[in-house]
Amino acid sequence: MGILAWIVIGLVAGLIAKAIMPGKDPGGFIVTTLLGVAGALLGGWIGSAITGAGLEGFSFWSLFLAVVGALLLLAVYRMAVGSRHRRATV
């Protein structure tokens, strides 16, 4: 899949993940997009490790894997940034 397709599916996955896990995150649109693209890569890797079918073009399965990866990364990002923010204010 070309880099433009990764960016597009990552953007969509990041926006869907943000809609599923709403909240105030630092970074805004850029961080959401980057988490979505990285989530697409992570989801594709997990999917290919489990089922042998990763991200292969635009399909429901590819979008699902990308959203799952983006949700995982968004949760990790919130834990990392949240604990750093709490430490700084205490």
Short mmCIF file of the C-alpha atoms (twelve columns), coordinates in Angstrom:
data_MODEL
# 
_entry.id   MODEL 
# 
loop_
_atom_site.group_PDB 
_atom_site.id 
_atom_site.type_symbol 
_atom_site.label_atom_id 
_atom_site.label_alt_id 
_atom_site.label_comp_id 
_atom_site.label_asym_id 
_atom_site.label_seq_id 
_atom_site.Cartn_x 
_atom_site.Cartn_y 
_atom_site.Cartn_z 
_atom_site.pdbx_PDB_model_num 
ATOM 1  C CA . MET A 1  0.000   0.000   0.000  1 
ATOM 2  C CA . GLY A 2  1.380   3.422   -0.891 1 
ATOM 3  C CA . ILE A 3  2.340   6.034   1.670  1 
ATOM 4  C CA . LEU A 4  -0.619  8.220   0.706  1 
ATOM 5  C CA . ALA A 5  -3.016  5.345   1.360  1 
ATOM 6  C CA . TRP A 6  -1.375  4.730   4.773  1 
ATOM 7  C CA . ILE A 7  -1.846  8.396   5.646  1 
ATOM 8  C CA . VAL A 8  -5.484  8.430   4.527  1 
ATOM 9  C CA . ILE A 9  -6.451  5.226   6.323  1 
ATOM 10 C CA . GLY A 10 -4.448  6.384   9.356  1 
ATOM 11 C CA . LEU A 11 -6.251  9.725   9.387  1 
ATOM 12 C CA . VAL A 12 -9.635  8.022   9.229  1 
ATOM 13 C CA . ALA A 13 -8.593  5.504   11.903 1 
ATOM 14 C CA . GLY A 14 -7.307  8.296   14.148 1 
ATOM 15 C CA . LEU A 15 -10.549 10.243  13.836 1 
ATOM 16 C CA . ILE A 16 -12.648 7.149   14.553 1 
ATOM 17 C CA . ALA A 17 -10.464 6.270   17.552 1 
ATOM 18 C CA . LYS A 18 -10.803 9.847   18.844 1 
ATOM 19 C CA . ALA A 19 -14.605 9.586   18.464 1 
ATOM 20 C CA . ILE A 20 -14.645 6.280   20.365 1 
ATOM 21 C CA . MET A 21 -12.347 7.607   23.123 1 
ATOM 22 C CA . PRO A 22 -13.281 11.274  23.466 1 
ATOM 23 C CA . GLY A 23 -11.332 13.450  25.815 1 
ATOM 24 C CA . LYS A 24 -8.947  16.342  26.021 1 
ATOM 25 C CA . ASP A 25 -5.631  15.344  24.496 1 
ATOM 26 C CA . PRO A 26 -2.653  17.615  23.975 1 
ATOM 27 C CA . GLY A 27 -1.448  17.811  20.397 1 
ATOM 28 C CA . GLY A 28 -4.770  18.055  18.595 1 
ATOM 29 C CA . PHE A 29 -5.209  17.126  14.950 1 
ATOM 30 C CA . ILE A 30 -1.531  16.463  14.170 1 
ATOM 31 C CA . VAL A 31 -1.060  14.025  17.064 1 
ATOM 32 C CA . THR A 32 -4.371  12.323  16.240 1 
ATOM 33 C CA . THR A 33 -3.231  11.855  12.640 1 
ATOM 34 C CA . LEU A 34 0.184   10.519  13.649 1 
ATOM 35 C CA . LEU A 35 -1.381  8.144   16.174 1 
ATOM 36 C CA . GLY A 36 -3.783  6.977   13.479 1 
ATOM 37 C CA . VAL A 37 -0.994  6.277   10.970 1 
ATOM 38 C CA . ALA A 38 1.088   4.511   13.619 1 
ATOM 39 C CA . GLY A 39 -2.047  2.667   14.731 1 
ATOM 40 C CA . ALA A 40 -2.648  1.517   11.173 1 
ATOM 41 C CA . LEU A 41 0.856   0.074   11.109 1 
ATOM 42 C CA . LEU A 42 0.409   -1.533  14.536 1 
ATOM 43 C CA . GLY A 43 -3.022  -2.908  13.644 1 
ATOM 44 C CA . GLY A 44 -1.699  -4.306  10.377 1 
ATOM 45 C CA . TRP A 45 1.184   -5.972  12.181 1 
ATOM 46 C CA . ILE A 46 -1.117  -7.474  14.835 1 
ATOM 47 C CA . GLY A 47 -3.593  -8.634  12.193 1 
ATOM 48 C CA . SER A 48 -0.932  -10.282 10.074 1 
ATOM 49 C CA . ALA A 49 0.581   -11.955 13.144 1 
ATOM 50 C CA . ILE A 50 -2.783  -13.368 14.256 1 
ATOM 51 C CA . THR A 51 -4.616  -14.141 11.021 1 
ATOM 52 C CA . GLY A 52 -2.031  -13.753 8.297  1 
ATOM 53 C CA . ALA A 53 -4.043  -10.909 6.726  1 
ATOM 54 C CA . GLY A 54 -2.830  -7.421  7.509  1 
ATOM 55 C CA . LEU A 55 -3.592  -4.098  5.876  1 
ATOM 56 C CA . GLU A 56 -4.215  -4.839  2.222  1 
ATOM 57 C CA . GLY A 57 -5.723  -1.791  0.553  1 
ATOM 58 C CA . PHE A 58 -8.986  -0.187  1.564  1 
ATOM 59 C CA . SER A 59 -11.283 -2.751  3.157  1 
ATOM 60 C CA . PHE A 60 -13.384 -3.010  6.284  1 
ATOM 61 C CA . TRP A 61 -10.819 -5.375  7.807  1 
ATOM 62 C CA . SER A 62 -7.978  -2.920  7.178  1 
ATOM 63 C CA . LEU A 63 -9.933  -0.049  8.687  1 
ATOM 64 C CA . PHE A 64 -10.899 -2.192  11.695 1 
ATOM 65 C CA . LEU A 65 -7.274  -3.173  12.325 1 
ATOM 66 C CA . ALA A 66 -6.133  0.424   11.944 1 
ATOM 67 C CA . VAL A 67 -8.771  1.666   14.419 1 
ATOM 68 C CA . VAL A 68 -7.842  -1.017  16.960 1 
ATOM 69 C CA . GLY A 69 -4.176  -0.061  16.643 1 
ATOM 70 C CA . ALA A 70 -5.015  3.639   16.954 1 
ATOM 71 C CA . LEU A 71 -7.118  2.968   20.074 1 
ATOM 72 C CA . LEU A 72 -4.232  1.077   21.658 1 
ATOM 73 C CA . LEU A 73 -1.785  3.863   20.883 1 
ATOM 74 C CA . LEU A 74 -4.203  6.553   22.043 1 
ATOM 75 C CA . ALA A 75 -4.644  4.753   25.387 1 
ATOM 76 C CA . VAL A 76 -0.864  4.410   25.830 1 
ATOM 77 C CA . TYR A 77 -0.371  8.052   24.816 1 
ATOM 78 C CA . ARG A 78 -2.960  9.237   27.345 1 
ATOM 79 C CA . MET A 79 -1.357  7.192   30.121 1 
ATOM 80 C CA . ALA A 80 2.111   8.514   29.313 1 
ATOM 81 C CA . VAL A 81 1.111   12.157  28.901 1 
ATOM 82 C CA . GLY A 82 -1.418  12.053  31.739 1 
ATOM 83 C CA . SER A 83 1.075   10.743  34.282 1 
ATOM 84 C CA . ARG A 84 3.653   13.317  33.166 1 
ATOM 85 C CA . HIS A 85 1.057   16.093  33.468 1 
ATOM 86 C CA . ARG A 86 -0.054  14.961  36.950 1 
ATOM 87 C CA . ARG A 87 3.557   14.778  38.129 1 
ATOM 88 C CA . ALA A 88 4.248   18.306  36.918 1 
ATOM 89 C CA . THR A 89 1.234   19.806  38.724 1 
ATOM 90 C CA . VAL A 90 1.696   17.988  42.045 1 
# 
